[in-house]
Amino acid sequence: MIDTQNNIRLQSCLYVLFLLSVLSGVLSLIGHTWPQLPVPGSIMVSTQGALALVFGGITMVSLMMRWRKIQRVTGYLLLVLGGYNIIHNLLAGPDDSGLSIFTGQPRLNYLPAICTVLLGVVVQLGMESTGRRRLAMAVGIFGVLSLIHISEPTRPRL
């Protein structure tokens, strides 16, 4: 049986983590919108990275709070954001500068874009039934394995 006090501690830590994710994304967006404001450079990410942080944090909080409508909306936004970056990276090729056609700033690389798409897929699948939870776990395992494969440095063949 789960100890209630430990369960509350875990949930509190997760809420703080997700809300700090949203806060860092919002501060980064503010820093890009108004560059004269003194936003620390250590939390600055690209505009699309900041959007992914904001949407991902809101999505995770809505999952914990069981806010279905917010889950759906942020899930779609994550799918659109990640899908756009993956498609743009594929079409641009290796010679492209890596700038977004919307913002003119660097876009997401493959790894964060895949993570945003996978989170959007899991949120859209939902976790109401055992089968959907198993499917979400399978998507997560597939995502972890593909991220390990993609992030593995290429080795020269002998």
Backbone as numpy.savetxt, mean C-alpha at the origin, in Angstrom:
# Nx Ny Nz CAx CAy CAz Cx Cy Cz
-6.89 -19.77 24.85 -7.73 -18.59 24.85 -6.84 -17.34 24.85
-7.26 -16.32 24.12 -6.49 -15.09 24.00 -6.71 -14.24 25.23
-5.61 -13.77 25.80 -5.70 -12.88 26.95 -6.26 -11.54 26.47
-7.26 -11.03 27.13 -7.92 -9.80 26.72 -6.98 -8.60 26.76
-6.14 -8.53 27.77 -5.23 -7.40 27.88 -4.21 -7.42 26.74
-3.70 -8.58 26.38 -2.77 -8.67 25.25 -3.47 -8.35 23.93
-4.71 -8.77 23.80 -5.47 -8.48 22.60 -5.67 -6.97 22.44
-5.98 -6.29 23.53 -6.16 -4.83 23.49 -4.83 -4.15 23.14
-3.74 -4.64 23.69 -2.42 -4.07 23.38 -2.10 -4.23 21.90
-2.35 -5.40 21.36 -2.07 -5.65 19.95 -2.92 -4.75 19.06
-4.20 -4.64 19.36 -5.07 -3.78 18.57 -4.65 -2.32 18.67
-4.24 -1.88 19.85 -3.79 -0.50 20.02 -2.54 -0.24 19.20
-1.61 -1.17 19.22 -0.38 -1.01 18.43 -0.69 -0.96 16.94
-1.61 -1.80 16.48 -1.98 -1.79 15.07 -2.66 -0.49 14.67
-3.56 0.01 15.51 -4.20 1.30 15.22 -3.16 2.41 15.14
-2.24 2.44 16.07 -1.20 3.48 16.05 -0.36 3.36 14.77
0.01 2.13 14.40 0.80 1.92 13.19 0.06 2.40 11.96
-1.20 2.04 11.83 -1.97 2.42 10.65 -2.24 3.93 10.61
-2.53 4.52 11.77 -2.77 5.96 11.80 -1.49 6.75 11.54
-0.34 6.24 11.98 0.92 6.89 11.66 1.24 6.77 10.18
0.83 5.68 9.56 0.98 5.54 8.12 0.18 6.61 7.39
-1.06 6.80 7.81 -1.90 7.84 7.21 -1.29 9.22 7.45
-0.83 9.46 8.67 -0.25 10.77 9.00 1.01 11.05 8.18
1.88 10.06 8.02 3.09 10.30 7.23 2.75 10.55 5.77
1.73 9.85 5.25 1.30 10.11 3.88 0.71 11.50 3.72
-0.10 11.92 4.68 -0.70 13.26 4.61 0.37 14.34 4.72
1.33 14.16 5.63 2.40 15.15 5.77 3.26 15.21 4.50
3.48 14.09 3.87 4.23 14.10 2.62 3.45 14.81 1.51
2.15 14.58 1.46 1.33 15.30 0.48 1.34 16.80 0.74
1.28 17.19 2.01 1.35 18.61 2.36 2.70 19.18 1.94
3.77 18.43 2.18 5.10 18.89 1.79 5.26 19.06 0.29
4.59 18.23 -0.49 4.65 18.37 -1.95 3.76 19.50 -2.43
2.63 19.71 -1.76 1.71 20.76 -2.18 2.24 22.15 -1.83
2.76 22.30 -0.62 3.31 23.56 -0.16 4.77 23.35 0.25
5.70 23.47 -0.69 7.11 23.18 -0.38 7.74 24.16 0.61
7.13 25.31 0.84 7.70 26.27 1.77 7.48 25.88 3.23
6.58 24.93 3.49 6.35 24.47 4.87 7.48 23.55 5.32
7.84 23.64 6.59 8.97 22.83 7.07 8.58 21.38 7.40
8.40 20.57 6.36 8.10 19.14 6.55 9.43 18.40 6.54
9.69 17.55 7.55 10.97 16.83 7.59 11.18 15.98 6.35
12.38 16.02 5.83 12.70 15.25 4.63 12.67 13.75 4.86
12.79 13.33 6.10 12.82 11.89 6.38 11.47 11.22 6.16
10.38 11.97 6.15 9.07 11.36 5.91 8.55 11.65 4.51
9.33 12.37 3.70 8.88 12.69 2.35 9.02 11.48 1.44
7.93 11.10 0.80 7.92 10.07 -0.23 7.30 10.69 -1.47
7.31 9.97 -2.57 6.70 10.50 -3.78 5.21 10.71 -3.55
4.60 11.49 -4.41 3.18 11.78 -4.26 2.35 10.50 -4.32
2.69 9.62 -5.25 1.93 8.38 -5.36 2.22 7.44 -4.19
3.43 7.48 -3.67 3.74 6.72 -2.46 2.95 7.24 -1.27
2.80 8.57 -1.19 2.01 9.16 -0.11 0.54 8.76 -0.23
0.02 8.74 -1.45 -1.36 8.30 -1.64 -1.53 6.83 -1.24
-0.53 6.00 -1.57 -0.59 4.59 -1.18 -0.56 4.44 0.34
0.25 5.26 1.02 0.27 5.22 2.48 -1.07 5.63 3.08
-1.64 6.69 2.56 -2.92 7.18 3.08 -4.02 6.14 2.83
-4.16 5.68 1.59 -5.21 4.71 1.27 -4.99 3.39 2.01
-3.75 2.93 2.11 -3.46 1.69 2.81 -3.77 1.78 4.29
-3.40 2.88 4.92 -3.69 3.06 6.34 -5.18 3.13 6.62
-5.90 3.89 5.78 -7.35 3.99 5.95 -8.00 2.62 5.71
-7.50 1.89 4.72 -8.03 0.56 4.45 -7.85 -0.37 5.64
-6.67 -0.37 6.22 -6.41 -1.27 7.34 -7.24 -0.89 8.57
-7.39 0.40 8.83 -8.25 0.82 9.95 -9.70 0.42 9.68
-10.15 0.60 8.44 -11.54 0.23 8.13 -11.75 -1.28 8.20
-10.72 -2.07 7.91 -10.83 -3.52 8.09 -11.00 -3.88 9.56
-10.21 -3.22 10.41 -10.30 -3.52 11.84 -11.62 -3.03 12.43
-12.13 -1.92 11.93 -13.38 -1.36 12.46 -14.62 -1.92 11.75
-14.40 -2.71 10.69 -15.48 -3.31 9.90 -16.37 -2.26 9.23
-15.73 -1.25 8.67 -16.44 -0.22 7.91 -16.45 -0.66 6.46
-17.50 -1.32 6.01 -17.55 -1.96 4.69 -17.46 -0.96 3.53
-18.18 0.15 3.61 -18.18 1.10 2.50 -16.81 1.73 2.31
-16.16 2.08 3.40 -14.83 2.68 3.30 -13.83 1.65 2.79
-14.00 0.38 3.20 -13.14 -0.68 2.68 -13.24 -0.77 1.17
-14.45 -0.76 0.66 -14.65 -0.89 -0.79 -14.04 0.28 -1.54
-14.30 1.50 -1.08 -13.80 2.68 -1.77 -12.28 2.71 -1.76
-11.66 2.52 -0.59 -10.20 2.56 -0.54 -9.58 1.37 -1.25
-10.28 0.23 -1.25 -9.79 -0.92 -2.00 -9.73 -0.63 -3.49
-10.78 -0.02 -4.03 -10.79 0.37 -5.44 -9.69 1.39 -5.73
-9.52 2.35 -4.84 -8.48 3.36 -5.05 -7.09 2.72 -5.05
-6.86 1.75 -4.16 -5.58 1.05 -4.16 -5.38 0.26 -5.44
-6.43 -0.40 -5.93 -6.32 -1.14 -7.19 -6.00 -0.22 -8.35
-6.66 0.93 -8.41 -6.41 1.88 -9.49 -4.99 2.43 -9.41
-4.57 2.83 -8.22 -3.23 3.41 -8.04 -2.14 2.39 -8.38
-2.24 1.20 -7.82 -1.24 0.18 -8.10 -1.27 -0.30 -9.54
-2.48 -0.49 -10.08 -2.60 -0.93 -11.47 -2.04 0.09 -12.44
-2.31 1.37 -12.20 -1.75 2.42 -13.06 -0.23 2.37 -13.04
0.37 2.23 -11.86 1.82 2.24 -11.77 2.44 1.01 -12.42
1.82 -0.15 -12.25 2.35 -1.36 -12.88 2.26 -1.26 -14.40
1.11 -0.84 -14.90 0.94 -0.71 -16.35 1.88 0.35 -16.91
2.00 1.47 -16.23 2.88 2.54 -16.70 4.33 2.07 -16.69
4.74 1.33 -15.66 6.11 0.82 -15.61 6.36 -0.19 -16.73
5.38 -1.04 -17.02 5.53 -2.02 -18.09 5.61 -1.35 -19.46
4.75 -0.37 -19.70 4.74 0.30 -20.99 5.93 1.24 -21.19
6.42 1.81 -20.11 7.51 2.79 -20.23 8.83 2.12 -20.56
9.04 0.92 -20.07 10.30 0.23 -20.34 11.43 0.75 -19.48
12.61 0.18 -19.64 13.74 0.55 -18.79 14.35 1.92 -19.13
14.06 2.46 -20.31 14.66 3.73 -20.71 13.90 4.94 -20.19
12.73 4.73 -19.60 11.90 5.83 -19.13 12.52 6.47 -17.89
12.18 7.73 -17.66 12.72 8.46 -16.52 12.06 8.06 -15.21
10.93 7.38 -15.26 10.23 6.97 -14.05 9.31 8.04 -13.49
8.95 9.03 -14.31 8.07 10.09 -13.84 6.63 9.80 -14.22
5.74 10.16 -13.35 4.32 9.96 -13.57 3.81 10.96 -14.61
2.86 10.51 -15.42 2.30 11.44 -16.41 1.32 12.42 -15.77
0.84 12.11 -14.56 -0.10 12.99 -13.88 0.59 14.05 -13.03
1.60 13.63 -12.27 2.23 14.55 -11.33 3.59 15.04 -11.77
4.24 14.34 -12.69 5.58 14.71 -13.09 6.63 14.32 -12.06
6.23 13.61 -11.03 7.14 13.16 -9.99 7.35 11.65 -10.14
8.34 11.11 -9.42 8.58 9.66 -9.56 7.35 8.84 -9.18
7.11 7.82 -9.95 5.98 6.94 -9.67 6.45 5.76 -8.82
5.52 4.92 -8.41 5.86 3.76 -7.58 6.63 2.72 -8.40
7.58 2.08 -7.78 8.28 0.97 -8.41 7.37 -0.25 -8.39
7.88 -1.36 -8.93 7.06 -2.56 -9.01 6.67 -3.10 -7.63
7.60 -3.15 -6.69 7.30 -3.76 -5.39 6.18 -3.06 -4.65
6.25 -1.73 -4.43 5.12 -1.10 -3.74 3.83 -1.13 -4.55
3.95 -1.09 -5.88 2.74 -1.14 -6.71 2.06 -2.50 -6.58
2.85 -3.57 -6.56 2.28 -4.91 -6.38 1.63 -5.03 -5.00
2.29 -4.47 -4.00 1.71 -4.52 -2.64 0.37 -3.80 -2.58
0.26 -2.65 -3.23 -1.00 -1.91 -3.21 -2.09 -2.67 -3.95
-1.73 -3.31 -5.06 -2.73 -4.09 -5.80 -3.18 -5.29 -4.96
-2.23 -5.98 -4.32 -2.61 -7.14 -3.51 -3.49 -6.74 -2.33
-3.18 -5.63 -1.68 -4.04 -5.17 -0.59 -5.43 -4.82 -1.11
-5.49 -4.17 -2.28 -6.79 -3.86 -2.87 -7.58 -5.10 -3.22
-6.91 -6.14 -3.73 -7.60 -7.40 -4.07 -8.16 -8.06 -2.81
-7.34 -8.13 -1.77 -7.78 -8.77 -0.53 -8.96 -8.02 0.08
-8.91 -6.70 0.04 -10.02 -5.91 0.60 -11.29 -6.13 -0.22
-11.16 -6.21 -1.55 -12.34 -6.42 -2.37 -12.92 -7.82 -2.21
-12.06 -8.80 -1.95 -12.57 -10.16 -1.72 -13.37 -10.23 -0.43
-12.95 -9.49 0.56 -13.63 -9.51 1.85 -13.16 -10.68 2.69
-13.56 -10.66 3.96 -13.14 -11.71 4.88 -14.32 -12.24 5.68
-15.50 -12.22 5.07 -16.70 -12.61 5.80 -16.79 -14.12 6.02
-16.34 -14.91 5.05 -16.47 -16.36 5.17 -15.08 -17.01 5.27
-15.09 -18.27 5.62 -13.83 -19.01 5.75 -13.15 -19.14 4.40
-13.92 -19.38 3.36 -13.36 -19.51 2.02 -12.69 -18.23 1.55
-13.30 -17.10 1.83 -12.71 -15.82 1.43 -11.45 -15.53 2.24
-11.45 -15.90 3.51 -10.23 -15.70 4.31 -9.10 -16.57 3.78
-9.42 -17.79 3.39 -8.39 -18.68 2.82 -7.89 -18.15 1.50
-8.79 -17.62 0.68 -8.38 -17.04 -0.59 -7.51 -15.80 -0.35
-7.87 -14.99 0.64 -7.05 -13.82 0.98 -5.67 -14.25 1.46
-5.61 -15.33 2.26 -4.31 -15.84 2.70 -3.50 -16.36 1.51
-4.16 -17.01 0.55 -3.46 -17.50 -0.63 -2.91 -16.34 -1.46
-3.70 -15.28 -1.60 -3.23 -14.09 -2.32 -2.04 -13.49 -1.59
-2.10 -13.43 -0.27 -0.98 -12.91 0.51 0.27 -13.75 0.37
0.12 -15.07 0.41 1.29 -15.95 0.24 1.86 -15.81 -1.16
0.98 -15.76 -2.17 1.44 -15.55 -3.54 2.18 -14.22 -3.65
1.64 -13.18 -3.01 2.29 -11.87 -3.05 3.65 -11.87 -2.40
3.76 -12.51 -1.25 5.05 -12.57 -0.56 6.06 -13.33 -1.40
5.66 -14.45 -1.99 6.59 -15.23 -2.81 7.01 -14.46 -4.06
6.06 -13.76 -4.71 6.45 -12.99 -5.88 7.30 -11.79 -5.52
7.05 -11.17 -4.37 7.91 -10.06 -3.96 9.32 -10.54 -3.64
9.43 -11.71 -3.03 10.76 -12.27 -2.77 11.47 -12.55 -4.08
10.73 -13.09 -5.04 11.34 -13.40 -6.33 11.77 -12.14 -7.08
10.93 -11.12 -7.06 11.24 -9.88 -7.77 12.39 -9.14 -7.09
12.40 -9.12 -5.77 13.42 -8.34 -5.06 14.76 -9.07 -4.97
14.79 -10.33 -5.35 16.03 -11.09 -5.30 16.98 -10.54 -6.37
18.22 -10.24 -5.99 19.14 -9.70 -7.00 19.45 -10.74 -8.06
19.62 -10.25 -9.27 19.92 -11.16 -10.36 21.38 -11.61 -10.25
21.57 -12.89 -10.40 22.91 -13.45 -10.31 23.37 -13.84 -11.71
24.62 -13.58 -12.01 25.11 -13.99 -13.34 25.18 -15.52 -13.42
24.80 -16.03 -14.55 24.85 -17.48 -14.74 26.25 -17.88 -15.19
26.70 -18.98 -14.66 28.04 -19.47 -15.01 28.00 -20.44 -16.15
